[in-house]
Structure formats: structure tokens, C-alpha cells
């Protein structure tokens, strides 16, 4: 219970900051940041980086940059991971009871939901790109990449009410997740490429059941406030700086709301279940930002920056759960899940390798468009020791579309094929 309370308090703080964003110049001097810095690190220091001279790149020789300007946000990262660890430890038990801080036993996320706040470990082959390949001698089309997500679905309240003489189950929750993407086979140093932080509060779930074998239930999920911010790793930032890219870092940070409808909740089945979901995610327009990202002058050249103006993405999902299917065992059953999501491809330029140029790269102009992205999972889910469907699973995952990671969503083509191990409540 203590862990759930702490995590919920952190969600409230995150939500307040999302609604009333503090300028970066004030954040570094705020009481909250000073407290976090002293509590976790005992001191807050600003490191000055001097870029050494490199043959062929005279314009960047001796360039001095304050690391704090790029806001790798180590203090915030530590606070977030501690909150997530507490939430995962204390908030992932399942129960059919109702009341305050009682987890819901319905409204399970589809396996293919790319934003689902679950714990997920994935390893496989992903598209290589000059934008994040820090090993210049490795010019392969695909490299082994890993990403893992530490996520938690935080219960606040579970209950039910009557509507037109029929019971409607409801739940109020929050969500936290942090997704780390890194190049662990890179012999240089196995750098972290990107980290995506996400939070949602409150998440409202309503389930209405029907007396039908085909249309069993209908789930409405509404999230009035979500926040996502992303950060590239230190080594990658220095690499992009030294290589002379026109854009070194993009500040992907935005607030949004989301709503979805799901027919046949995958959590409520002991037979063969076909689940279909449809939904949309829409950004809030705030004073200093209209789209998904911003860039400060120290982070890149103004002539290369393309502002973000699109504010919506939508998706369609399908999932087959077959606890009573022909390929089941006493504990495992097959699952196939797919998501087709129209996402916004960011409009600033990206890089491709070119040995004929001075720095070894060619910049390709970008354009902000809606791009279809397919996320597909096929594997087996574990019922768990309690024999309740959906405790965890192992899957083969295939993704194709724009690069889904942070500021690299400007890269138009990214493929991934690998093994995924997913744990959820």
C-alpha cells in the first residue's frame, strides 16, 4: 500500500508539471530540483564539455558546451525509476474486489499496444541508421538492438454502478513507464540511444457486459492527461555534436489525451476471444508549443528545424486469445496481436552515411506527415500460478514504420524483428 501511495503522489506531481510546465531556466533553480539533486547525488554540478579537434571538421574544433543545456536529466531519471520500482513491487497483484487502491481485473492492454505500461524486454535485429550508429566502421543494414520497458499500472479505485438496469464496472488508475533503447553490441561502449518517459493520470475504465457469445463486452478507456518526454544518451549526443549534424538534439515533450473503445476485453475470457479496439490520441495546444517537440538554439541550427504542427494519431487493434484453442497447454495458450497506428513522422532532416562527403554523412530533408506503423506479436501467454489468463508471455515481434524512439521519429523507415518477453498483471 505504501508503494502505491508513493507512486500516486509522484503521478500527481508529474500531472501538475504537465498542466503548468516550468521553463527550463526555472527548473534548474527550483526547490524540487535542488532537493532531488541533493537527496540523490548530494551535490548538483554543471559539467562543461570541450569538443576536441577532429580532422575534417574544423568548425567544431574546440567547441564548448554545457552538458546541463542538453538536459540528460539524470536526477529526474533516478526519481522516475525509483517510483516505477516501488509501483511494480507493490502494485501488480490481481484481485476481483472493489474499493480504494484495489487493482481491476478487466481492461487489459492489448499486447501490441506500443504505449502499454507493462514490463517488457525485447532483443532483435533493427534497422541501422547514421543518426544513431556511433561505430563508424559498422555499416551493416541491420544491427542487434535491445529495448526494455519498466512499466506499472497503478490502481486508485475499482467499483461498479448501474446503468439502464445493467451493472457497469469501472476503475480509476494511473500509469508510469520508462523505455530504454540501447545498442548493447556496439564494441565502442554499448551506448544508450534513447529513453522515453511516459505518465498518464487519471485513466478511466468502464466495462459493460452483454448477453452474447459474439459481443461479450464493451470497454471504454479515457485518459484526460498524458505526458511523454524523451532524451537521447550522452554518448550519442556527443557523437552527433562531433559529427557536425545540423540538429544535435530535439526536445520531444508534450501533453495529450486519449480515448479508445475495445470490443471483447482480452482479460475476460477462458475460451477463444477475438478482441478489436479503436482509438485516438490528441495533443493539447499549449502556449509555447503546438506539436510534439521544440528545439533551442544550442541544440541545433534554426535553418534545419521544422516546427511540429500535427497533433493527432489514431489506431486500430486486433487480438486473438485462445485459452481453449488447439495449441494450448495446461498453462500456456496462443496469442496473436496486431496494431495499425497512424503516427506523425517528425519533419526535421535525418542523416544517411556517405563516404564521399567531408564528415561521412548526407543530410536528407524531412517532412511532417502521417505514416502507417504496424506492430505485430505472436506467441504464448502464461496463465500464471493462479491459472488466471494473461500473467505474462513470450512472443515473436515484428515492427515496421517510422522509427518509434524519441527524436528519431523523423526517420521514415525502421524495421525490427526479435523476441519479446512481457509481464503484466
Beta strands, then each sheet from edge to edge (+ up, - down):
strand 1: 48-50
strand 2: 64-66
strand 3: 99-100
strand 4: 119-127
strand 5: 142-163
strand 6: 166-182
strand 7: 192-209
strand 8: 217-232
strand 9: 251-263
strand 10: 272-283
strand 11: 293-294
strand 12: 312-322
strand 13: 332-345
strand 14: 350-353
strand 15: 361-364
strand 16: 369-382
strand 17: 392-401
strand 18: 414-423
sheet 1: 1+ 2-
sheet 2: 3+ 5- 4+ 18- 17+ 16- 13+ 12- 10+ 9- 8+ 7- 6+
sheet 3: 3+ 5- 4+ 18- 17+ 16- 13+ 12- 10+ 9- 11+
sheet 4: 14+ 15-
end
